[in-house]
């Protein structure tokens, strides 16, 4: 029987009382490990993190907590090769795709270590300048940001078991807030291993970082008014979190990242073969195939002028035809697998749902897999769909297929293209392609209200831009409406979620004594 991965709560490693849920290699079908949280004393776990972990973290200054992040970076870098092996086995990702998750996490931690160090040896943050409350400046108001006296519960998705943890934990720990992470079961091994390495290295105070692998049952029940919960996953689960008494009655602060039908828009005037056109094609193919399309930020809808629709379909299809799919351990494989057979079935169901309103422009599903048995492996080749009537194809704007699938849609004029982008009802990101700075700027402002991030690609940034789907810690990650209404990262803006605002009204002498 495979190893039952331990949970780390209440300052110690504990195994669940059940047999556990198995984790599988999505390519080979072999069982890798099991996870279980049955029988854990959740009230004790949350109380220990809230009190022991929280008190220890808040006793430190921002600069000292930034030092903790730097120590985590060193631990993760030391064990980096092992993480790549786990990602290959449990997530089915090729090395470059694993890097997005693992190295992206380490980079993000390093950035917050640097930013936190610059905040200095203080334990609260000034929010603006003091203002006088009367005619004379003898009585003033100073707004502060102070760490919330609670715990941060992270309920994470399966697609980023490394980055999904650390992009949330970095600002939380820097803020002085202890973390309890519940990774998605299918890919929990990498999260658990990283937490184990950090805990075993002794670089954090007891209770600062906990991991619960298995069912999420009962976790939300433990949340108290000054706790926070951050969730990444489906809109259905997000609705359950929002309606839970912890959020609805006890006002627990919740950050949600849910479904997102992101788009890429080619501006008018970019002829087939132009640099802007080629940049769109290259980015679409990359976004369809990185992590087998299992990214919240992946391009799902490709919006192009009607006159280049056929040329775009041909160019994208030609590049997709060169994508090799199969066992990520084979160096000739460009795209690995989905995370599970269940996810493969979900992608197939999604394609069936879109079939009535789209046509297939390129289909790699029948292409032979490399070093993988199609009866076992959760692999599927990329599929490009199209709908010549973008307005009538309602399902394309409603159904997200979380895999290597995107739909090409023509627009009549730029106003129509922007309207189609908004049909996503709130997305994490859209990318714009063109060469006219003024037109791109106006388009960026036009799409911004329904998108958390607008990624503008011109020929001059062809080699410098960070990628449509890459979430950089300097920029906000989140989106309105369907995307969940949440916001993460964005530099030090991420600390807002883990702080409470308070206005101290006092004399200038008292305010000066705050030491900020």
C-alpha positions as CSV (number, residue, x, y, z in Angstrom):
1,X,0.0,0.0,0.0
2,X,1.3,3.5,-0.9
3,X,2.3,6.1,1.7
4,X,-0.5,7.9,3.6
5,X,0.6,11.6,3.5
6,X,0.5,13.3,6.9
7,X,-1.3,16.5,7.8
8,X,0.5,19.2,9.8
9,X,-1.8,20.9,12.3
10,X,-1.5,22.1,15.9
11,X,2.2,22.1,15.5
12,X,2.7,18.4,14.8
13,X,2.4,15.8,12.0
14,X,-0.8,13.8,12.2
15,X,-2.2,11.0,10.0
16,X,-5.9,10.8,9.2
17,X,-7.8,7.9,10.7
18,X,-9.2,6.6,7.4
19,X,-7.6,4.5,4.6
20,X,-7.2,7.6,2.5
21,X,-8.0,8.7,-1.0
22,X,-5.4,7.6,-3.6
23,X,-3.4,10.0,-5.8
24,X,-2.5,8.7,-9.3
25,X,0.0,9.3,-12.0
26,X,-2.3,10.6,-14.7
27,X,-0.2,9.1,-17.5
28,X,0.8,5.7,-16.2
29,X,-2.3,5.2,-14.0
30,X,-0.2,4.0,-11.0
31,X,-1.1,4.9,-7.4
32,X,1.4,7.4,-5.9
33,X,0.2,8.2,-2.4
34,X,-2.9,8.6,-0.4
35,X,-4.4,11.5,1.6
36,X,-6.8,11.6,4.5
37,X,-7.9,14.1,7.1
38,X,-10.4,12.0,8.9
39,X,-10.4,12.4,12.7
40,X,-8.3,15.6,12.9
41,X,-9.2,17.9,15.7
42,X,-10.1,20.9,13.6
43,X,-10.9,23.3,16.5
44,X,-7.5,22.5,18.0
45,X,-5.8,23.0,14.6
46,X,-7.4,26.4,14.0
47,X,-6.9,27.6,17.5
48,X,-3.3,26.6,17.6
49,X,-2.6,28.4,14.3
50,X,-4.6,31.5,15.3
51,X,-3.1,31.9,18.7
52,X,0.4,30.3,18.7
53,X,1.2,31.0,15.0
54,X,-0.5,34.4,14.9
55,X,1.1,35.7,18.1
56,X,4.6,34.6,17.1
57,X,4.3,36.2,13.6
58,X,2.8,39.5,14.9
59,X,5.6,39.8,17.4
60,X,8.0,40.2,14.4
61,X,8.4,43.3,12.2
62,X,7.7,43.3,8.5
63,X,11.4,43.1,7.8
64,X,11.8,40.1,10.1
65,X,8.9,38.3,8.5
66,X,10.4,39.1,5.1
67,X,13.4,37.2,6.3
68,X,11.2,34.2,7.0
69,X,10.1,34.3,3.3
70,X,13.7,34.5,2.2
71,X,14.4,31.4,4.4
72,X,11.5,29.6,2.7
73,X,13.0,30.4,-0.7
74,X,16.2,28.7,0.3
75,X,14.5,25.6,1.5
76,X,12.4,25.3,-1.7
77,X,15.5,25.9,-3.9
78,X,17.4,23.2,-2.1
79,X,14.6,20.6,-2.8
80,X,13.7,21.9,-6.3
81,X,14.6,18.8,-8.2
82,X,12.4,16.6,-6.0
83,X,9.5,18.9,-6.7
84,X,9.9,18.5,-10.5
85,X,9.8,14.8,-10.1
86,X,6.6,15.0,-8.1
87,X,5.0,17.4,-10.6
88,X,5.8,15.0,-13.5
89,X,4.4,12.0,-11.6
90,X,1.3,13.6,-10.1
91,X,0.4,16.4,-12.5
92,X,1.6,14.9,-15.7
93,X,3.4,18.1,-16.7
94,X,6.5,18.5,-18.9
95,X,9.5,20.3,-17.4
96,X,8.7,23.7,-18.8
97,X,5.1,23.5,-17.5
98,X,6.3,22.4,-14.1
99,X,8.6,25.4,-14.0
100,X,5.6,27.7,-14.3
101,X,4.3,26.2,-11.0
102,X,7.5,25.6,-9.1
103,X,9.8,28.3,-10.2
104,X,7.0,30.8,-10.4
105,X,6.2,30.1,-6.7
106,X,9.9,30.6,-5.7
107,X,10.1,33.8,-7.7
108,X,6.9,35.2,-6.1
109,X,8.2,34.4,-2.6
110,X,11.5,36.1,-3.4
111,X,9.7,39.3,-4.6
112,X,7.6,39.5,-1.4
113,X,10.8,39.0,0.7
114,X,12.3,41.9,-1.1
115,X,9.3,44.2,-0.8
116,X,8.7,43.2,2.8
117,X,12.3,44.1,3.8
118,X,11.7,47.6,2.4
119,X,8.8,48.1,4.8
120,X,11.2,48.2,7.7
121,X,11.1,47.3,11.3
122,X,7.5,48.2,12.0
123,X,4.5,46.2,13.0
124,X,1.7,48.3,11.4
125,X,1.5,50.3,8.2
126,X,0.6,54.0,7.8
127,X,-2.4,54.4,5.4
128,X,-2.0,58.0,4.1
129,X,-1.0,61.0,6.0
130,X,-2.5,62.3,9.2
131,X,-5.3,64.9,8.7
132,X,-6.5,67.5,11.2
133,X,-10.0,67.1,12.6
134,X,-10.6,70.8,13.3
135,X,-9.3,74.2,12.5
136,X,-6.2,73.7,14.6
137,X,-3.8,70.7,14.1
138,X,-4.0,69.7,17.7
139,X,-6.3,66.7,17.1
140,X,-5.7,64.6,14.1
141,X,-6.7,61.3,12.4
142,X,-4.2,58.8,11.2
143,X,-5.4,55.7,9.3
144,X,-3.5,52.5,9.9
145,X,-3.3,49.0,8.4
146,X,-2.8,46.4,11.1
147,X,-2.5,42.6,10.7
148,X,-5.8,40.8,11.2
149,X,-5.8,38.7,14.4
150,X,-6.9,35.5,12.7
151,X,-5.9,32.7,10.4
152,X,-5.9,32.5,6.6
153,X,-7.5,29.4,5.2
154,X,-6.6,28.6,1.6
155,X,-8.7,26.1,-0.4
156,X,-6.8,25.7,-3.5
157,X,-7.3,24.3,-7.0
158,X,-5.6,21.3,-8.6
159,X,-3.7,23.0,-11.4
160,X,-1.1,24.9,-9.4
161,X,-0.2,22.9,-6.2
162,X,3.0,25.0,-5.7
163,X,2.3,28.5,-7.0
164,X,-1.3,28.3,-5.7
165,X,0.0,27.9,-2.2
166,X,2.9,30.3,-2.1
167,X,1.4,33.2,-4.1
168,X,-1.2,33.4,-1.3
169,X,1.1,32.4,1.6
170,X,3.8,35.0,0.8
171,X,1.6,38.1,1.5
172,X,-0.2,36.4,4.4
173,X,3.0,35.5,6.2
174,X,4.5,38.8,5.5
175,X,1.4,40.4,7.0
176,X,1.7,38.3,10.2
177,X,-1.2,36.0,9.5
178,X,-0.8,32.2,9.9
179,X,-1.8,29.9,7.0
180,X,-3.8,26.7,6.8
181,X,-3.8,25.3,3.3
182,X,-6.2,22.7,2.0
183,X,-4.8,21.6,-1.4
184,X,-7.0,20.0,-4.1
185,X,-6.9,16.3,-3.5
186,X,-5.8,15.2,-7.0
187,X,-2.4,17.0,-6.8
188,X,-2.0,17.4,-3.1
189,X,1.4,15.6,-3.0
190,X,3.5,18.6,-4.1
191,X,1.8,21.0,-1.7
192,X,2.2,18.6,1.2
193,X,5.9,17.9,0.4
194,X,6.7,21.6,0.2
195,X,5.0,22.3,3.5
196,X,6.9,19.3,5.0
197,X,10.2,20.6,3.8
198,X,9.6,24.1,5.2
199,X,8.2,22.8,8.5
200,X,11.0,20.3,9.0
201,X,13.6,23.0,8.3
202,X,12.3,25.0,11.3
203,X,12.3,28.3,9.5
204,X,8.8,29.3,10.7
205,X,7.3,29.7,14.1
206,X,5.1,26.8,15.3
207,X,1.6,27.2,13.9
208,X,2.5,29.6,11.1
209,X,2.0,27.1,8.4
210,X,-0.3,24.1,8.4
211,X,-1.5,21.7,5.7
212,X,-4.7,19.5,5.6
213,X,-4.9,16.9,2.9
214,X,-8.1,15.2,2.1
215,X,-11.7,16.3,2.5
216,X,-12.5,20.0,3.2
217,X,-15.5,19.0,5.3
218,X,-15.7,21.1,8.5
219,X,-13.0,23.6,7.6
220,X,-15.3,26.6,6.9
221,X,-17.1,25.8,10.2
222,X,-13.9,26.7,12.1
223,X,-13.7,30.2,10.8
224,X,-14.2,33.2,13.2
225,X,-14.8,36.8,12.4
226,X,-11.2,37.9,12.0
227,X,-10.1,35.0,9.9
228,X,-10.0,35.1,6.1
229,X,-10.6,32.5,3.5
230,X,-9.2,32.5,-0.1
231,X,-10.6,30.0,-2.6
232,X,-9.6,29.1,-6.1
233,X,-11.9,26.7,-8.0
234,X,-15.4,26.3,-9.5
235,X,-18.2,28.9,-9.4
236,X,-20.4,26.2,-7.7
237,X,-18.0,25.8,-4.8
238,X,-17.5,29.5,-4.6
239,X,-21.2,30.0,-4.2
240,X,-21.2,27.5,-1.3
241,X,-18.4,29.5,0.4
242,X,-20.2,32.8,0.0
243,X,-23.4,31.4,1.5
244,X,-21.6,29.7,4.4
245,X,-22.5,31.2,7.9
246,X,-18.8,32.0,8.4
247,X,-19.0,34.5,5.5
248,X,-22.7,35.4,5.5
249,X,-23.2,35.7,9.3
250,X,-19.7,36.1,10.9
251,X,-18.3,38.4,8.2
252,X,-15.2,36.3,7.5
253,X,-13.4,38.1,4.6
254,X,-13.5,35.9,1.5
255,X,-11.4,36.2,-1.7
256,X,-12.7,34.1,-4.6
257,X,-11.2,33.2,-7.9
258,X,-13.7,31.2,-10.0
259,X,-14.3,30.4,-13.7
260,X,-13.0,32.7,-16.3
261,X,-13.6,32.8,-20.1
262,X,-10.5,34.8,-21.0
263,X,-10.0,36.3,-24.5
264,X,-7.4,37.4,-26.9
265,X,-8.3,40.2,-29.3
266,X,-6.5,41.1,-32.6
267,X,-7.1,44.7,-33.5
268,X,-8.3,45.7,-37.0
269,X,-5.6,46.3,-39.5
270,X,-3.4,43.4,-38.5
271,X,-3.2,41.5,-41.8
272,X,-2.3,37.8,-42.0
273,X,1.5,37.4,-41.7
274,X,1.9,40.8,-40.0
275,X,3.9,40.8,-36.8
276,X,0.9,41.5,-34.6
277,X,-1.0,38.6,-36.3
278,X,1.9,36.2,-35.8
279,X,2.2,37.3,-32.1
280,X,-1.5,36.4,-31.6
281,X,-1.1,33.0,-33.2
282,X,2.0,32.2,-31.1
283,X,0.4,33.2,-27.8
284,X,-2.8,31.4,-28.5
285,X,-0.9,28.1,-29.2
286,X,1.2,28.6,-26.1
287,X,-1.9,29.3,-23.9
288,X,-3.8,26.3,-25.3
289,X,-0.9,23.9,-24.6
290,X,1.0,25.1,-21.4
291,X,-0.1,22.8,-18.6
292,X,-2.5,21.2,-21.2
293,X,-4.6,24.3,-21.0
294,X,-5.3,23.9,-17.3
295,X,-4.8,27.5,-16.3
296,X,-7.4,29.9,-14.9
297,X,-5.8,32.5,-17.2
298,X,-5.7,30.5,-20.4
299,X,-7.1,31.9,-23.6
300,X,-10.5,30.4,-24.3
301,X,-11.9,32.8,-26.9
302,X,-9.9,34.2,-29.8
303,X,-11.5,37.4,-31.3
304,X,-10.3,38.4,-34.8
305,X,-11.6,40.7,-37.6
306,X,-13.9,38.7,-39.8
307,X,-11.7,39.1,-42.8
308,X,-8.8,37.2,-41.2
309,X,-10.9,34.5,-39.6
310,X,-9.9,31.8,-42.1
311,X,-6.2,32.8,-42.1
312,X,-6.1,32.7,-38.3
313,X,-7.7,29.3,-38.2
314,X,-5.1,28.0,-40.7
315,X,-2.2,29.6,-38.9
316,X,-3.2,28.4,-35.4
317,X,-4.1,24.9,-36.7
318,X,-0.7,24.6,-38.4
319,X,1.2,25.3,-35.2
320,X,-1.1,23.0,-33.1
321,X,-0.3,20.2,-35.6
322,X,3.3,20.3,-34.4
323,X,2.4,19.7,-30.7
324,X,3.5,16.3,-29.5
325,X,1.3,14.9,-26.7
326,X,2.1,12.1,-24.2
327,X,4.3,11.0,-21.4
328,X,6.2,14.1,-20.0
329,X,9.2,11.9,-19.2
330,X,9.9,11.6,-23.0
331,X,11.9,14.6,-24.1
332,X,10.1,14.7,-27.5
333,X,6.8,15.4,-25.7
334,X,5.7,19.1,-25.8
335,X,2.4,18.7,-23.9
336,X,1.7,16.3,-21.1
337,X,-1.6,15.1,-19.6
338,X,-4.5,16.5,-17.8
339,X,-4.4,15.9,-14.0
340,X,-6.8,12.9,-14.0
341,X,-9.1,10.8,-16.0
342,X,-12.0,12.6,-14.3
343,X,-10.6,15.9,-15.8
344,X,-10.3,14.2,-19.2
345,X,-14.0,13.3,-19.0
346,X,-14.8,16.8,-18.0
347,X,-13.0,18.2,-21.1
348,X,-14.8,15.7,-23.3
349,X,-18.1,16.8,-21.8
350,X,-17.3,20.4,-22.4
351,X,-16.4,19.8,-26.0
352,X,-19.7,18.0,-26.4
353,X,-21.5,21.0,-24.9
354,X,-19.9,23.3,-27.4
355,X,-20.3,21.0,-30.4
356,X,-23.8,22.2,-31.3
357,X,-22.7,25.8,-31.7
358,X,-19.2,25.5,-33.1
359,X,-17.3,23.7,-35.8
360,X,-13.9,21.9,-35.4
361,X,-11.1,23.9,-37.1
362,X,-8.3,21.7,-35.8
363,X,-8.5,18.4,-34.0
364,X,-5.5,16.5,-32.6
365,X,-7.5,14.1,-30.5
366,X,-6.9,11.2,-32.9
367,X,-3.1,11.9,-33.1
368,X,-1.1,9.0,-31.5
369,X,0.2,9.6,-28.0
370,X,4.0,9.3,-27.3
371,X,4.9,6.7,-24.7
372,X,1.3,6.7,-23.3
373,X,-1.6,4.3,-23.5
374,X,-4.8,6.2,-24.5
375,X,-6.8,3.7,-22.4
376,X,-5.0,4.8,-19.3
377,X,-3.4,8.2,-19.8
378,X,-5.4,11.4,-19.2
379,X,-4.0,12.9,-22.4
380,X,-5.9,14.8,-25.1
381,X,-4.6,16.6,-28.1
382,X,-5.4,20.3,-28.6
383,X,-8.7,21.2,-30.3
384,X,-9.4,24.5,-32.0
385,X,-13.1,25.3,-32.4
386,X,-14.8,28.1,-34.4
387,X,-18.1,29.9,-34.7
388,X,-18.7,32.2,-37.6
389,X,-21.7,33.8,-35.8
390,X,-20.0,34.9,-32.5
391,X,-23.2,36.5,-31.2
392,X,-25.4,33.4,-31.6
393,X,-22.8,31.0,-30.2
394,X,-23.9,31.7,-26.6
395,X,-22.4,28.5,-25.1
396,X,-18.9,29.7,-26.1
397,X,-19.4,32.7,-23.8
398,X,-20.8,30.5,-21.0
399,X,-18.9,27.2,-21.0
400,X,-15.3,27.0,-20.0
401,X,-13.5,23.8,-21.1
402,X,-10.6,23.5,-18.7
403,X,-8.1,21.9,-21.1
404,X,-6.3,22.5,-24.5
405,X,-9.4,24.0,-26.1
406,X,-10.1,27.4,-27.5
407,X,-12.7,28.9,-29.9
408,X,-12.0,31.3,-32.8
409,X,-14.6,34.1,-33.2
410,X,-14.9,36.8,-35.9
411,X,-16.0,40.3,-35.1
412,X,-17.4,43.0,-37.5
413,X,-15.6,46.0,-36.1
414,X,-13.6,46.9,-32.9
415,X,-16.7,47.9,-31.0
416,X,-18.2,44.4,-31.7
417,X,-14.9,42.7,-30.7
418,X,-14.9,44.6,-27.4
419,X,-18.5,43.7,-26.8
420,X,-17.7,40.0,-27.3
421,X,-14.8,40.3,-24.8
422,X,-17.3,41.6,-22.3
423,X,-19.6,38.6,-23.0
424,X,-17.3,36.6,-20.7
425,X,-19.2,38.4,-17.9
426,X,-16.0,39.1,-16.0
427,X,-12.6,37.5,-16.7
428,X,-9.1,37.3,-15.2
429,X,-7.3,38.6,-18.3
430,X,-7.6,39.6,-21.9
431,X,-4.8,40.3,-24.3
432,X,-4.7,42.8,-27.1
433,X,-2.6,42.5,-30.3
434,X,-1.8,45.3,-32.7
435,X,0.7,48.0,-33.6
436,X,-1.3,51.3,-33.1
437,X,-0.5,52.5,-29.6
438,X,-3.4,54.9,-29.5
439,X,-6.0,52.3,-30.7
440,X,-4.6,49.8,-28.2
441,X,-4.7,52.2,-25.3
442,X,-8.4,53.0,-26.1
443,X,-9.2,49.3,-26.4
444,X,-7.4,48.6,-23.1
445,X,-9.6,51.2,-21.3
446,X,-12.7,49.8,-23.0
447,X,-12.1,46.2,-21.9
448,X,-10.7,46.9,-18.4
449,X,-14.0,47.2,-16.6
450,X,-14.7,43.4,-17.0
451,X,-11.1,42.2,-16.8
452,X,-8.7,42.0,-13.9
453,X,-5.7,42.4,-16.2
454,X,-5.2,43.7,-19.7
455,X,-2.1,42.4,-21.5
456,X,-1.2,44.5,-24.5
457,X,1.3,43.0,-27.0
458,X,2.9,45.1,-29.7
459,X,5.9,44.2,-31.9
460,X,8.2,46.2,-29.7
461,X,7.5,44.0,-26.7
462,X,7.5,40.7,-28.6
463,X,10.6,39.4,-26.7
464,X,9.9,41.2,-23.4
465,X,6.3,40.6,-22.5
466,X,5.6,38.1,-19.8
467,X,2.8,36.1,-21.5
468,X,-0.9,36.4,-21.5
469,X,-1.4,33.7,-18.9
470,X,1.6,34.2,-16.7
471,X,0.6,35.8,-13.4
472,X,3.4,38.1,-12.2
473,X,3.4,39.2,-8.5
474,X,3.7,42.8,-9.6
475,X,0.3,42.8,-11.2
476,X,-3.1,42.1,-9.8
477,X,-4.5,38.6,-10.2
478,X,-8.3,38.4,-10.1
479,X,-11.3,39.6,-12.0
480,X,-14.9,40.8,-11.5
481,X,-18.2,39.0,-12.1
482,X,-17.9,35.4,-13.2
483,X,-14.1,35.5,-12.3
484,X,-15.1,35.7,-8.7
485,X,-14.6,39.3,-7.8
486,X,-11.3,38.6,-6.0
487,X,-7.9,40.2,-6.1
488,X,-4.5,38.8,-5.2
489,X,-0.9,39.9,-5.7
490,X,-0.4,43.3,-7.3
491,X,2.7,44.0,-5.2
492,X,2.1,45.2,-1.7
493,X,-1.6,45.6,-2.5
494,X,-1.9,41.9,-1.7
495,X,-1.3,42.8,2.0
496,X,-4.7,44.6,2.2
497,X,-6.6,41.4,2.4
498,X,-4.7,40.3,5.5
499,X,-4.9,43.7,7.3
500,X,-7.7,45.7,9.0
501,X,-8.0,49.4,8.6
502,X,-8.4,51.6,11.7
503,X,-8.3,55.3,12.3
504,X,-6.4,56.6,15.3
505,X,-7.7,60.0,16.4
506,X,-5.2,61.7,18.8
507,X,-2.7,64.5,19.3
508,X,0.3,64.8,17.0
509,X,2.5,63.6,19.9
510,X,0.5,60.4,20.3
511,X,0.5,59.7,16.6
512,X,4.2,60.2,16.4
513,X,4.7,57.7,19.2
514,X,3.0,55.1,17.1
515,X,6.4,54.6,15.6
516,X,5.3,54.3,12.0
